[in-house]
Amino acid sequence: MTKDPISGKGTSGAVLRPNHLRSEKSPYLLQHAYNPVQWYPWGEEAFEAARKEDKPIFLSVGYSTCHWCHVMAHESFEDKAVAALMNQAFICIKVDREERPDIDQMYMSAAQAMTGRGGWPLTIIMTPDKKPFFAATYIPKTGRFGQAGMMEIIPRIKEIWEKNREELLGSADKILDYLKQKQSWPSNQAAAANLDASFLARGYEALDSIYDPQNGGFGTAPKFPTPHNLFFLLRHWHRTGDKHALQMVEAILQAMRTGGIYDHVGFGFHRYSTDAQWLVPHFEKMLYDQALMAIAYTECHQATGKEEYARTAREILEYGLRDMTSPQGGFFSAEDADSEGEEGKFYAWMVEELIETLDKEEFKLLIRLFDVHESGNFEKGRNILRLRSSLGDAASVLKISERDLHDLLEKIRAKLFLVREKRVHPLKDDKILTDWNGLMIAALARAAQALHEEKYATAAIKAADFILEKMQTADGRLLHRYRGEAAISANLDDYAFLIWGLLDLYETVFNLKYLKAALELNQVMMLHFWDKDQGGFFFSADDSEALLLRKKEFYDGAIPSGNSIAMLNLLRLMHLTGQSELEDWAWDLAHSFAASGEQPLGHSMLLCSLDYALGPASEIALVGSLQDAGIIAMLQAIRSRFLPNKSIVLVCGEEIGEIAPFTKNLVQVEGKTTAYVCTDHVCSLPTTSPEKMIKLFA
């Protein structure tokens, strides 16, 4: 029976009894608060119940906008027969992976070790002392296509638990031993010595080997945006001049922008494409995708000067500011794929709806530009809007300017948007996460610089101030989640991503408050997350809840790893402050990664950090006021170019000298705005010319 998670009423009007999730803050957990399954949140109450009742634990991990999580919930967790079996055999725990990524990471590693695959919903069955012995993702209610269902699996596991428990316990111990061995590795000085430009070249070759020249992107279906791959390709192009690297970036960004993975009506990117052609997306929208994709388009605009990339960056951020911003200034987490029980219903169109909304000439233009069919290109005769070609190519065929074509298309889009707004909207997960907000702050700050949009800087300031005021404790520690109240100890990503955002924000508005906050948070991160034995950062703090394993992750998934970003932050902070020990920490982190024996592929953001570490990298000190015409001209010269490995401080007043002592004796030359440029620890003579300044490091 479908239920209203707020009222607890089923579709028939019957009042459903709540389980232990009723008082939780997570939208995902609240979706399950009236299931007949007696769910517990993760906590000692659940584990004590498992020990007392001598039952294994059924752990289900998902998130509120996950389509297959909804499917499994409707098929099994809302079904009284399945729930009765679950309640009889297990103590059942629900976890929101976005609230507790530490739990998700640990048990996802176990699932991948046991089954060779992972994803959500994640299903783990484990002992009362948290050791897993069974793993799966989505499980149907009953068996089909050779896959056992919940109705078959539950009685079988219950029988083994009761009659042959030693087998399960032995299996659990072996799995845990394997995960512990995988987490530890010996020192590898030879591998560390190979962290040079050749390692970057291997990373480029690995990406090039899986590039799809036909459709853009990497590999085959499903295809994820993974914008950090594009960040690295842009840096490889900048370092080597290899035009193919830039061509790949442009082809991928164009393919995604024209594809169905992009929301052509409301803007922003869906989570991934189910096919190789970028046509049919998995429709949920994640805040982190919007942030990282906005950065990718902004950087490509800086690299090429092409307006099409700037336009897309603006559109992504328009979506974020319009639909994903809380009244307090923080950014919400995600929007669901489903509405009215159907995936993609909010986003897809019947031809009849398009005809009713547009006039005849507009509809004719629409079907020339978009891959729209009377029979549909998606389920139930509906159409996902996908451009047949880039606007530039379409404008050439139509023999009009690209600007005029864009204006015509904007009128069509505005009409469709107004009609679509009347539809039932997908659920919005309105929790505010520190790590994802850090990414959005970085995206807004970078766009404010490159696109000269003050409103982006204003939004970044508001979000940063909210996090620092509402999601930080009196002793300087961050909290991970805000939904009415801040809670849950912050993880590595929270610190690393927020520091990234604060550094970009400082270099946008030059308010020392943000540089100071970044330094202070970096000190907290070093104190509580650094692995003193093998280097690198653990995902959880030394005083966080003790799990079976304290994970340390270098791999870049849908978002970059906290270690990759932390390394880049350490290097940038060194250049901004002159604290040379920060560079030593960065190299220790890189050596820890090298000792793990992992290959470059899958670590694109760490490659970006290594690119910065290897240099050339520059620090630029600009002496003058932010309002000076000379400062404005110099910043314009820097920000209009793709110059990834540089840091900028503004020397105006004495306070900056306390943070960056190397700036104390920097003065203006002949009373003019002056730039001091140092590259790879070698400083050039000061200059008052923006053109000469750029030649010193560009």
C-alpha positions in Angstrom: 0.0 0.0 0.0 1.4 3.4 -1.0 1.6 5.8 2.0 2.0 9.4 2.7 5.2 9.7 4.8 3.9 12.6 6.7 0.4 11.6 7.7 1.0 7.8 7.7 -2.2 7.2 5.7 -2.3 4.7 2.9 -4.0 5.3 -0.4 -7.1 3.6 0.9 -7.2 6.1 3.8 -6.2 3.5 6.4 -3.9 4.8 9.1 -0.6 3.0 9.1 1.5 2.4 12.2 4.9 4.0 12.2 8.2 2.2 12.8 11.3 3.5 14.5 12.1 5.9 11.6 9.3 8.3 12.4 11.4 10.9 14.2 14.3 10.9 11.7 15.3 14.0 9.7 16.3 12.3 6.5 13.7 12.5 3.7 14.7 9.0 2.7 14.2 7.5 6.1 10.9 9.3 6.4 9.8 7.7 3.2 10.0 4.4 5.0 8.6 5.5 8.4 5.2 3.8 7.8 6.4 0.6 6.1 5.2 -2.6 7.7 8.8 -3.5 8.0 9.9 -2.6 11.5 12.9 -0.4 10.4 15.4 1.0 12.9 17.8 3.8 12.1 21.4 2.9 12.4 22.2 3.0 16.1 22.8 1.0 19.3 19.1 0.4 19.9 19.0 -1.7 16.7 22.2 -3.6 17.5 21.1 -4.3 21.1 17.8 -5.6 19.7 19.7 -8.0 17.4 21.8 -9.3 20.2 18.9 -9.7 22.5 16.7 -11.4 19.9 19.6 -13.4 18.5 18.8 -12.3 14.9 21.0 -11.2 12.0 20.6 -7.6 10.7 19.0 -6.7 7.3 20.7 -3.5 6.3 19.2 -1.5 3.4 21.1 1.5 2.1 19.7 4.0 -0.4 18.8 7.6 -1.0 15.6 9.5 -1.5 15.9 10.1 -5.2 17.0 6.6 -6.2 14.5 5.0 -8.7 15.3 1.4 -7.9 15.2 2.1 -4.2 11.6 3.2 -4.8 10.9 0.0 -6.8 12.2 -2.3 -4.1 10.3 -0.3 -1.5 7.0 -0.7 -3.4 7.5 -4.3 -4.2 8.8 -5.5 -0.9 9.1 -3.1 2.0 5.4 -2.0 1.6 4.2 -5.6 1.1 2.8 -7.2 4.3 3.9 -10.7 3.4 7.5 -9.7 2.7 7.5 -7.5 5.8 6.3 -10.3 8.0 9.2 -12.5 6.9 11.7 -9.7 7.4 10.4 -8.9 10.9 10.5 -12.5 11.9 14.0 -13.2 10.6 15.9 -9.9 11.0 16.4 -6.7 12.9 16.0 -4.3 9.9 18.0 -1.1 9.6 17.6 1.7 7.0 20.5 4.1 6.2 20.5 7.2 4.0 23.8 6.9 2.1 23.9 10.7 1.7 23.7 11.1 5.5 26.1 8.3 6.4 28.5 7.9 3.5 30.9 6.2 5.9 28.5 3.3 6.4 27.7 3.2 2.7 31.4 3.1 1.7 32.3 0.3 4.1 29.4 -2.0 3.1 29.6 -1.2 -0.6 33.2 -2.4 -0.4 32.0 -5.6 1.1 29.3 -6.0 -1.6 31.8 -5.5 -4.3 34.2 -8.0 -2.7 31.4 -10.6 -2.4 29.5 -10.1 -5.6 31.8 -8.1 -8.0 29.2 -5.4 -8.3 27.6 -2.6 -6.4 24.9 0.1 -6.5 21.7 1.2 -4.8 19.6 0.0 -3.2 22.4 -1.8 -1.3 21.3 -4.9 0.6 23.5 -6.3 3.3 22.7 -9.1 5.8 25.2 -9.1 8.7 25.8 -10.4 12.2 24.7 -8.3 15.3 28.4 -7.2 15.5 28.1 -5.7 12.0 30.1 -8.3 10.0 28.5 -8.8 6.6 27.9 -12.3 5.2 25.4 -11.6 2.3 25.2 -8.8 -0.2 23.0 -7.7 -3.1 21.6 -4.6 -4.7 18.0 -4.6 -5.9 16.1 -7.8 -5.0 12.6 -8.5 -6.5 9.8 -9.7 -4.3 9.8 -13.1 -6.0 12.4 -14.9 -8.1 12.6 -14.2 -11.8 15.1 -14.6 -14.6 17.2 -16.9 -12.5 17.5 -14.4 -9.6 16.1 -15.4 -6.3 13.5 -13.0 -4.7 12.9 -11.8 -1.2 10.3 -14.5 -0.5 12.9 -17.2 -1.3 16.0 -15.6 0.2 14.7 -14.6 3.6 13.5 -18.1 4.7 16.8 -19.6 3.4 19.0 -17.3 5.4 16.8 -17.7 8.5 17.3 -21.5 8.2 21.1 -21.2 7.8 21.3 -18.8 10.7 19.4 -21.2 13.0 20.9 -24.5 11.8 24.3 -23.7 10.3 25.4 -20.4 11.8 29.1 -21.3 12.0 29.1 -21.3 8.2 27.8 -17.7 8.1 30.1 -16.5 10.8 33.1 -18.1 9.1 32.1 -16.4 5.8 31.7 -13.0 7.6 35.2 -13.3 9.2 36.8 -14.1 5.8 35.2 -11.1 4.2 36.3 -8.8 7.0 39.9 -10.1 6.8 39.9 -9.5 3.1 38.7 -5.9 3.5 41.3 -5.2 6.1 44.1 -6.6 4.0 43.0 -4.5 1.0 43.0 -1.4 3.2 46.7 -1.8 4.2 49.7 -1.8 1.9 53.5 -1.8 2.4 55.6 1.2 1.7 56.5 1.4 -2.0 59.3 3.9 -2.6 59.7 2.8 -6.3 56.1 3.6 -7.0 56.4 7.0 -5.2 59.4 7.8 -7.4 57.3 7.3 -10.5 54.9 10.2 -9.6 56.2 12.4 -12.4 55.0 13.7 -15.8 55.0 10.1 -17.1 52.3 9.2 -14.6 50.2 12.0 -16.0 50.8 10.7 -19.5 49.7 7.3 -18.5 46.5 8.7 -17.1 45.8 10.5 -20.4 46.5 7.4 -22.4 44.2 5.4 -20.2 41.3 7.9 -20.7 42.0 8.1 -24.5 41.9 4.3 -24.7 38.2 4.2 -23.5 37.1 7.4 -25.3 34.0 6.9 -27.4 34.6 9.1 -30.5 31.2 8.2 -32.0 29.0 9.5 -29.1 31.4 11.3 -26.8 32.2 10.2 -23.3 34.1 7.2 -22.0 33.2 3.5 -22.3 29.8 2.2 -23.1 26.4 2.4 -21.3 25.6 3.5 -18.7 27.5 6.7 -19.1 28.2 9.1 -16.3 29.3 12.8 -16.7 32.4 12.3 -14.5 33.5 16.0 -15.1 36.8 15.5 -13.2 37.9 13.4 -16.2 37.4 16.6 -18.3 39.2 18.7 -15.7 42.3 16.5 -16.1 42.1 16.5 -19.9 42.0 20.3 -19.9 45.1 20.3 -17.7 46.8 17.8 -20.0 46.1 20.0 -23.0 47.4 23.0 -21.1 50.6 21.2 -20.0 51.4 19.5 -23.4 49.5 21.4 -26.1 47.9 18.1 -27.2 44.9 19.3 -29.2 43.3 15.9 -29.1 42.8 16.3 -25.4 40.9 19.5 -25.9 38.9 18.0 -28.8 37.7 15.2 -26.5 36.6 17.7 -23.9 34.6 19.7 -26.4 33.1 16.7 -28.0 31.9 15.3 -24.7 30.5 18.6 -23.4 28.7 19.2 -26.7 27.3 15.6 -26.7 26.0 15.9 -23.1 24.6 19.4 -23.7 22.6 18.3 -26.8 21.6 15.0 -25.3 18.7 13.9 -23.3 20.8 13.8 -20.1 20.5 17.6 -20.2 17.2 19.2 -19.2 16.5 21.5 -22.1 13.5 23.0 -20.5 14.5 23.6 -16.9 18.3 23.3 -17.2 20.7 21.2 -15.3 21.9 17.6 -15.8 20.3 14.3 -14.9 22.5 11.8 -13.1 23.6 9.6 -16.0 22.6 8.2 -19.4 21.3 4.6 -19.6 22.6 4.4 -23.2 25.8 5.2 -25.0 24.1 8.1 -27.0 23.2 10.3 -24.0 19.5 10.0 -24.9 17.7 8.3 -22.0 18.8 9.5 -18.6 18.3 8.2 -15.1 16.3 11.3 -14.4 17.3 12.3 -10.8 19.2 15.5 -10.5 22.1 15.7 -8.0 23.6 18.9 -6.6 27.1 17.6 -7.0 26.6 17.0 -10.8 25.4 20.6 -11.3 28.4 22.0 -9.4 31.0 19.9 -11.2 29.5 20.2 -14.6 29.2 24.0 -14.2 33.0 24.0 -13.4 33.7 21.9 -16.5 31.8 24.2 -18.8 33.3 27.3 -17.2 36.8 26.0 -17.6 36.2 25.0 -21.2 34.9 28.5 -21.9 38.2 29.8 -20.5 40.2 27.4 -22.6 38.4 28.1 -25.9 36.7 31.5 -25.5 33.5 29.9 -26.9 30.3 31.4 -25.7 28.3 28.1 -25.9 30.2 26.8 -22.9 29.6 30.0 -20.9 25.9 29.8 -21.8 25.6 26.3 -20.5 27.4 27.1 -17.3 25.0 30.0 -16.7 22.0 27.7 -17.4 23.2 25.1 -14.9 23.7 27.7 -12.2 20.3 29.2 -13.0 18.7 25.9 -12.3 20.7 25.6 -9.0 19.7 29.1 -7.9 16.1 28.8 -8.9 15.2 25.3 -7.7 17.9 24.1 -5.3 18.5 27.0 -3.0 17.2 27.1 0.5 15.9 30.4 2.1 19.0 30.3 4.4 21.3 30.2 1.4 22.5 26.6 1.5 21.8 24.2 -1.4 19.4 21.3 -1.3 20.7 17.8 -2.3 18.7 16.4 -5.1 15.5 16.0 -7.1 13.9 12.6 -7.7 13.7 10.7 -11.0 10.0 9.8 -10.3 6.8 11.7 -10.1 3.3 10.2 -9.8 5.0 6.8 -9.6 6.7 7.0 -13.0 10.3 7.6 -13.8 10.8 10.7 -16.1 7.1 11.6 -16.2 7.8 15.2 -15.3 10.4 15.7 -18.0 9.0 13.8 -21.0 6.5 15.1 -23.6 3.7 13.6 -25.8 3.7 15.2 -29.2 0.1 16.4 -28.5 1.3 18.4 -25.5 3.9 20.1 -27.6 1.4 21.0 -30.3 -1.0 22.4 -27.7 1.7 24.5 -26.1 3.4 26.0 -29.1 2.2 27.8 -32.2 2.6 26.3 -35.6 5.9 27.9 -36.5 7.4 27.2 -33.1 6.4 23.5 -33.3 7.9 23.3 -36.8 11.2 24.7 -35.5 11.1 22.4 -32.5 10.8 19.3 -34.5 13.6 20.5 -36.8 15.9 21.0 -33.8 14.9 18.2 -31.5 14.6 14.4 -31.9 10.8 14.3 -31.4 8.6 11.6 -32.9 4.9 11.0 -32.9 5.4 7.5 -31.5 7.9 8.9 -29.0 11.6 8.1 -28.3 10.9 7.0 -24.7 8.3 4.9 -22.8 4.6 5.2 -23.4 4.9 7.3 -26.6 6.6 10.1 -24.7 9.6 12.1 -25.9 12.8 13.1 -24.2 14.0 16.4 -25.7 17.3 15.9 -27.4 18.9 18.3 -29.9 19.8 16.8 -33.2 22.9 19.0 -33.5 24.6 21.9 -31.8 22.9 25.3 -32.1 25.8 26.5 -34.2 25.4 23.7 -36.8 21.6 24.2 -36.8 21.9 27.9 -37.3 24.1 27.3 -40.4 21.6 25.0 -41.9 18.7 27.4 -41.2 20.8 30.3 -42.5 20.3 32.5 -39.4 22.7 33.6 -36.7 23.3 31.5 -33.7 22.2 34.4 -31.5 18.9 34.7 -33.4 18.3 30.9 -33.2 19.0 30.9 -29.5 16.4 33.7 -29.0 13.8 31.7 -30.9 14.6 28.6 -28.9 14.4 30.5 -25.7 10.8 31.6 -26.4 9.9 28.0 -27.0 11.7 26.9 -23.9 9.9 29.5 -21.7 6.5 28.3 -22.9 7.3 24.7 -22.2 8.7 25.6 -18.8 5.5 27.3 -17.8 3.4 24.3 -18.8 5.7 21.9 -17.2 5.6 23.8 -13.9 2.0 22.9 -13.6 2.8 19.2 -13.5 3.4 17.2 -10.3 7.0 17.8 -9.4 9.4 15.1 -8.4 10.3 15.0 -4.7 13.0 17.4 -3.6 15.5 16.1 -1.0 15.8 19.3 1.0 18.6 18.3 3.3 21.7 20.5 3.1 25.1 18.6 2.9 28.3 20.4 3.7 30.4 18.5 1.1 28.1 19.1 -1.8 27.6 22.7 -0.8 31.3 23.1 -0.9 31.3 22.0 -4.5 28.5 24.4 -5.3 30.4 27.3 -3.7 33.4 26.5 -5.8 31.3 26.4 -9.0 29.6 29.7 -8.2 32.9 31.4 -7.3 34.7 30.2 -10.5 31.7 31.2 -12.7 31.6 34.6 -11.0 35.3 35.1 -11.9 35.1 33.8 -15.5 31.6 35.1 -16.5 31.7 38.4 -14.6 28.5 37.6 -12.7 28.3 39.2 -9.3 25.1 37.3 -8.4 27.1 34.1 -8.4 29.6 35.5 -5.9 26.7 36.7 -3.8 25.1 33.2 -3.7 28.5 31.6 -2.9 29.0 34.0 0.0 25.5 33.3 1.4 26.0 29.5 1.2 29.5 29.7 2.7 28.3 31.9 5.6 25.4 29.5 6.2 27.7 26.5 6.5 30.2 28.3 8.7 27.5 29.7 11.0 25.0 26.9 11.2 27.0 23.7 10.5 30.2 24.3 12.5 30.5 23.6 16.2 32.0 26.0 18.8 35.3 24.1 18.7 35.6 24.5 14.9 34.4 21.0 13.9 32.0 20.7 10.9 28.7 18.8 10.9 27.6 17.0 7.8 23.9 17.5 7.4 21.4 20.3 8.1 17.6 19.8 8.0 16.1 22.0 10.6 19.1 21.3 12.7 22.7 20.5 12.0 23.8 16.9 12.9 26.2 14.0 12.1 29.9 14.3 12.4 31.6 15.6 9.2 33.6 13.3 7.0 36.7 14.0 4.9 34.7 15.2 1.9 33.0 17.8 4.1 36.3 19.4 5.0 38.0 19.0 1.7 35.2 20.1 -0.5 34.3 23.1 1.7 37.9 24.2 1.9 38.0 24.0 -2.0 34.9 26.2 -2.1 36.3 28.7 0.4 39.6 29.0 -1.5 37.8 29.7 -4.7 35.5 32.2 -2.9 38.5 34.0 -1.4 40.1 34.3 -4.8 36.8 35.8 -6.1 36.0 38.4 -3.4 39.3 38.5 -1.5 37.6 38.6 1.9 40.2 37.2 4.3 37.5 35.6 6.4 37.3 32.8 3.9 41.0 32.2 3.6 41.2 32.1 7.4 38.3 29.7 7.6 40.0 27.4 5.0 43.2 27.4 7.0 41.5 26.6 10.2 39.4 23.8 8.7 42.5 22.4 7.1 44.2 22.2 10.5 41.2 20.4 12.0 41.3 18.0 9.0 45.0 17.3 9.5 44.5 16.7 13.2 41.6 14.3 13.0 41.8 12.6 9.6 45.5 12.1 8.7 46.9 8.6 8.7 50.0 9.0 10.8 51.3 5.5 9.7 50.8 5.4 5.9 49.9 9.0 5.0 46.7 10.2 3.3 43.4 11.0 4.9 40.9 8.6 6.4 37.3 9.2 5.4 36.1 9.4 9.0 37.6 11.3 11.9 39.6 9.7 14.7 36.8 10.3 17.1 33.9 9.4 14.9 31.7 6.3 15.5 33.9 3.2 15.2 32.9 1.0 12.3 34.5 -2.3 11.3 37.0 -0.4 9.1 38.3 3.1 8.9 38.3 3.6 5.1 40.8 5.6 3.1 39.7 6.3 -0.4 41.6 7.6 -3.4 39.3 6.5 -6.1 37.2 9.1 -7.9 33.6 8.0 -8.4 30.7 10.2 -9.4 32.5 12.9 -7.3 36.2 13.3 -6.7 37.7 11.6 -3.6 38.3 13.7 -0.6 42.0 12.8 -0.7 42.3 14.2 -4.3 40.8 17.5 -3.3 42.7 17.7 -0.1 46.0 17.3 -1.9 45.0 20.2 -4.2 43.9 22.3 -1.2 47.2 21.7 0.5 49.1 22.9 -2.5 47.0 26.0 -3.0 47.2 26.9 0.7 51.0 26.6 0.5 51.1 29.0 -2.4 48.6 31.4 -0.8 50.4 31.5 2.6 53.9 30.4 2.1 53.7 27.6 4.6 56.0 25.1 3.0 55.1 22.2 5.3 51.7 22.1 3.5 53.5 21.1 0.3 55.2 18.3 2.2 51.9 17.0 3.4 50.6 17.1 -0.2 53.5 15.0 -1.4 53.1 12.6 1.5 49.5 12.1 0.4 50.6 11.5 -3.2 53.2 8.9 -2.0 50.5 7.1 0.0 48.4 6.8 -3.2 51.4 5.6 -5.1 52.1 2.9 -2.4 48.6 1.6 -2.9 49.6 0.4 -6.4 46.5 1.9 -7.9 46.6 2.9 -11.6 46.0 6.4 -13.0 42.6 5.5 -14.5 39.8 6.3 -12.0 41.9 8.9 -10.2 41.5 11.9 -12.5 41.2 14.5 -9.8 44.3 13.2 -8.1 46.0 13.6 -11.5 44.9 17.2 -11.5 46.5 17.7 -8.1 49.7 16.0 -9.2 49.7 18.3 -12.3 49.6 21.2 -9.9 52.3 19.7 -7.7 54.7 19.0 -10.6 54.3 22.6 -11.8 54.8 25.0 -13.2 52.6 26.6 -10.5 52.5 30.3 -9.7 51.5 32.6 -6.9 50.4 36.1 -7.9 50.3 38.9 -5.3 48.3 41.9 -6.5 49.0 45.1 -4.5 46.2 47.5 -4.5 42.5 47.9 -3.7 39.8 45.6 -5.3 38.2 48.8 -6.6 41.4 50.0 -8.4 41.1 50.0 -12.2 44.5 48.4 -12.4 43.5 45.5 -10.1 40.3 45.0 -12.2 42.3 44.9 -15.4 44.8 42.4 -14.0 42.1 40.1 -12.6 40.3 40.3 -16.0 43.5 39.3 -17.8 43.9 36.3 -15.4 40.3 35.2 -15.3 39.6 35.3 -19.0 42.2 32.6 -19.5 42.5 28.9 -18.5 45.3 29.1 -15.9 44.7 26.2 -13.5 47.9 26.1 -11.5 47.9 29.5 -9.9 46.9 31.2 -6.7 46.1 34.9 -6.1 46.4 37.0 -3.0 45.3 40.6 -2.8 47.7 42.8 -0.7 45.6 45.5 0.7 46.2 46.4 4.3 48.3 44.7 6.9 46.1 41.8 7.8 47.1 39.7 4.8 50.7 39.8 6.1 49.7 37.9 9.2 48.4 35.0 7.1 50.9 35.3 4.2 54.1 36.7 5.6 55.7 36.8 2.2 53.4 39.7 1.3 54.5 42.0 4.2 57.1 44.0 2.2 55.3 44.1 -1.1 54.5 47.6 -2.2 53.2 49.4 -5.2 55.6 50.5 -7.9 55.3 54.2 -8.6 52.0 54.3 -6.8 50.4 52.0 -9.4 48.7 48.6 -9.0 51.5 46.1 -9.0 51.7 42.3 -9.6 54.4 40.2 -8.0 54.6 36.8 -9.7 56.6 33.8 -8.4 56.6 30.5 -10.3 58.0 27.2 -8.9 59.7 29.2 -6.0 61.4 31.6 -8.4 60.2 35.3 -8.3 60.1 37.8 -11.2 60.5 41.5 -10.9 57.2 43.3 -10.1 55.2 44.7 -13.0 52.4 47.2 -13.3 51.3 45.9 -16.7 48.6 43.3 -17.1 50.2 42.1 -20.3 53.6 41.7 -18.8 52.1 40.0 -15.8 50.4 37.4 -17.9 53.6 36.6 -19.8 55.3 35.8 -16.6 53.2 32.7 -15.9 50.7 32.0 -18.7 
